Amino acid sequence: MVKISKKLRYALEAVLDISYNSSTEPTQSREITYRQGIPQRYLEQVMQRLVRAGLLKGVRGPRGGYRLARERRRITVGDIARVVHQAEDNGKVTDNRNSELASKVVLPMWKDVEKNIMKELDSITLDDLCKQGQAQGVLKMVNNKAQFDI
């Protein structure tokens, strides 16, 4: 069975949290950690990668945090998966030992499976997931901070 990696799950939860619980203020990473239970050390790493990939915008300052870089209907699960997959592949040693069966049968079959999975993930947007969350009755946990400017 193909399993979702911890990093991908955390990335999906974090970006979906930003999308689902969005307000006018950027979402701070500690809010995501609190709501989703994602360890802070994983969260900051993945958030920076998502910012560099153009899926999120990082906002600096005391009221800083993260917001989506584009509309939630224009960000797919496949976009997020690619960013995480690329980060997971960095620095790994590949196995160059391939038998004839592996190179002519197993690996091409696996590439087709991966292609089909990515095609499916590219068809699911953050907007789709937010609508699913609303249909399932997931409560929005928007942090409405009082703002007092003088």
Contacts in CASP RR format, 6 or more apart in sequence:
PFRMAT RR
TARGET T0000
AUTHOR 0000-0000-0000
METHOD contacts of the structure
MODEL  1
MVKISKKLRYALEAVLDISYNSSTEPTQSREITYRQGIPQRYLEQVMQRL
VRAGLLKGVRGPRGGYRLARERRRITVGDIARVVHQAEDNGKVTDNRNSE
LASKVVLPMWKDVEKNIMKELDSITLDDLCKQGQAQGVLKMVNNKAQFDI
2 113 0 8 1.000
2 117 0 8 1.000
5 84 0 8 1.000
5 88 0 8 1.000
6 42 0 8 1.000
7 42 0 8 1.000
7 46 0 8 1.000
7 84 0 8 1.000
7 87 0 8 1.000
7 88 0 8 1.000
8 80 0 8 1.000
8 81 0 8 1.000
8 84 0 8 1.000
8 85 0 8 1.000
10 36 0 8 1.000
10 38 0 8 1.000
10 42 0 8 1.000
10 43 0 8 1.000
10 46 0 8 1.000
11 46 0 8 1.000
11 49 0 8 1.000
11 50 0 8 1.000
11 80 0 8 1.000
11 83 0 8 1.000
11 84 0 8 1.000
12 77 0 8 1.000
12 80 0 8 1.000
13 32 0 8 1.000
13 36 0 8 1.000
13 38 0 8 1.000
14 32 0 8 1.000
14 36 0 8 1.000
14 38 0 8 1.000
14 43 0 8 1.000
14 46 0 8 1.000
14 47 0 8 1.000
14 50 0 8 1.000
15 50 0 8 1.000
15 55 0 8 1.000
15 56 0 8 1.000
15 68 0 8 1.000
15 75 0 8 1.000
15 80 0 8 1.000
15 126 0 8 1.000
16 126 0 8 1.000
16 129 0 8 1.000
16 130 0 8 1.000
17 27 0 8 1.000
17 31 0 8 1.000
17 32 0 8 1.000
17 35 0 8 1.000
17 36 0 8 1.000
18 27 0 8 1.000
18 32 0 8 1.000
18 56 0 8 1.000
18 66 0 8 1.000
18 67 0 8 1.000
18 68 0 8 1.000
19 68 0 8 1.000
19 72 0 8 1.000
19 75 0 8 1.000
19 126 0 8 1.000
19 127 0 8 1.000
19 129 0 8 1.000
19 130 0 8 1.000
20 129 0 8 1.000
20 130 0 8 1.000
20 133 0 8 1.000
20 138 0 8 1.000
20 140 0 8 1.000
21 27 0 8 1.000
21 31 0 8 1.000
21 35 0 8 1.000
21 140 0 8 1.000
21 141 0 8 1.000
21 142 0 8 1.000
21 143 0 8 1.000
22 67 0 8 1.000
22 68 0 8 1.000
22 142 0 8 1.000
23 142 0 8 1.000
23 143 0 8 1.000
23 144 0 8 1.000
25 63 0 8 1.000
25 64 0 8 1.000
25 143 0 8 1.000
25 145 0 8 1.000
26 57 0 8 1.000
26 58 0 8 1.000
26 59 0 8 1.000
26 63 0 8 1.000
26 64 0 8 1.000
26 65 0 8 1.000
26 66 0 8 1.000
26 67 0 8 1.000
27 65 0 8 1.000
27 66 0 8 1.000
27 67 0 8 1.000
27 143 0 8 1.000
28 64 0 8 1.000
28 65 0 8 1.000
28 66 0 8 1.000
29 40 0 8 1.000
29 43 0 8 1.000
29 44 0 8 1.000
29 47 0 8 1.000
29 65 0 8 1.000
29 66 0 8 1.000
30 40 0 8 1.000
31 143 0 8 1.000
32 38 0 8 1.000
32 43 0 8 1.000
33 39 0 8 1.000
33 40 0 8 1.000
33 43 0 8 1.000
35 141 0 8 1.000
45 87 0 8 1.000
46 84 0 8 1.000
46 87 0 8 1.000
47 56 0 8 1.000
47 66 0 8 1.000
49 83 0 8 1.000
49 84 0 8 1.000
49 87 0 8 1.000
50 56 0 8 1.000
50 66 0 8 1.000
50 80 0 8 1.000
50 83 0 8 1.000
51 57 0 8 1.000
51 58 0 8 1.000
51 66 0 8 1.000
51 69 0 8 1.000
53 79 0 8 1.000
53 82 0 8 1.000
53 83 0 8 1.000
54 69 0 8 1.000
55 68 0 8 1.000
55 69 0 8 1.000
55 70 0 8 1.000
55 75 0 8 1.000
55 79 0 8 1.000
55 80 0 8 1.000
55 83 0 8 1.000
56 66 0 8 1.000
56 67 0 8 1.000
56 68 0 8 1.000
56 69 0 8 1.000
57 66 0 8 1.000
57 67 0 8 1.000
57 68 0 8 1.000
57 69 0 8 1.000
58 64 0 8 1.000
58 65 0 8 1.000
58 66 0 8 1.000
58 67 0 8 1.000
59 65 0 8 1.000
59 66 0 8 1.000
59 67 0 8 1.000
63 145 0 8 1.000
68 75 0 8 1.000
68 126 0 8 1.000
71 127 0 8 1.000
72 125 0 8 1.000
72 126 0 8 1.000
72 127 0 8 1.000
72 130 0 8 1.000
73 125 0 8 1.000
73 126 0 8 1.000
73 127 0 8 1.000
74 125 0 8 1.000
75 125 0 8 1.000
75 126 0 8 1.000
76 121 0 8 1.000
76 122 0 8 1.000
76 123 0 8 1.000
76 124 0 8 1.000
76 125 0 8 1.000
76 126 0 8 1.000
77 121 0 8 1.000
77 122 0 8 1.000
77 124 0 8 1.000
77 125 0 8 1.000
77 126 0 8 1.000
77 129 0 8 1.000
78 118 0 8 1.000
78 121 0 8 1.000
78 122 0 8 1.000
78 124 0 8 1.000
79 122 0 8 1.000
81 118 0 8 1.000
81 121 0 8 1.000
82 118 0 8 1.000
98 107 0 8 1.000
END
